Amino acid sequence: MPAQISTIDLLDACERRPRETAASRVDRVLGLAWSAGELAGDTAGLRHRRVLELRRELAGSRWPCVTNCPACAALLDVELDVAEVLAAGGAGMERQVAVAWGGETLTLRVPSWGELLAGARTAVGIDDAVDELIAACLLEGEIAAPIPLSLREAVEVAFEAADPLGVIALELRCPACGADAAPVVDLASLWADELDGYAAGLVAEVDALARAYGWSEREILALPASRRRAYLARIGA
């Protein structure tokens, strides 16, 4: 990852485009830090690790977020500790898994991030999409369609164990209903929303400083954030 990402490049990457998904915009921001070749082979866990690492680099380890209680749907204000999440994910992952089924051992590769996104966007039903994904990942063994639910669940457990950060779930007690909950955090949507606020803040700073001093956007964004804040304080913005 490069030592520094320029503020103007980051603002360009944060810009919302028509009909663009949160994942696509986050991928564009990640592209400032990693090459397309490095990102291409990511599993869900590796992609989440990159999001966590870059977000920590840009904004620190504390990450406030809002999620829903799976039991009562109440909105929950929580805070991710990025360092803790990364540590819980371990140092690495496995690219292949073995699943015992029907007296044989099935060998499957862990699906890529791109395959998971493509499956989520497919027009077929979720069960068919999961079956197609499992069939595409099968390296050794035979599975007859339709794939039994118990086998789907066994494969899912194996994938999660091999790719620890593939699913980011918070363990907490809901203050509304008292249930022990483990809501899953959609890191792409969470970060895309935060990037919206970050970009809006930068535009407001540029607007105020350009009006006061006549500087261009590039000149303003080339200033360190601390210097921009100092000038904004002087003009009372």
ABEGO torsion letter per residue (X at the ends): XBABBBAAAAAAAABBBBGBBAAAAAAAAAAAABBAAAAAABBAAAAAAAAAAAAAAAAEABBBBBBBBAAAGBBBBBBBBAAAAAAAAEABBBABBBBBBGGBBBBBBBBBAAAAAAAAABABBAAAAAAAAAAAABABEBBBOBBBAAAAAAAAAAAAAABAAABBBBBBBBAAAGBBBBBBBBAAAAAAAAAAAAAAAAAAAAAAAAAAAGBBAAAAAABBAAAAAAAAAAAGX
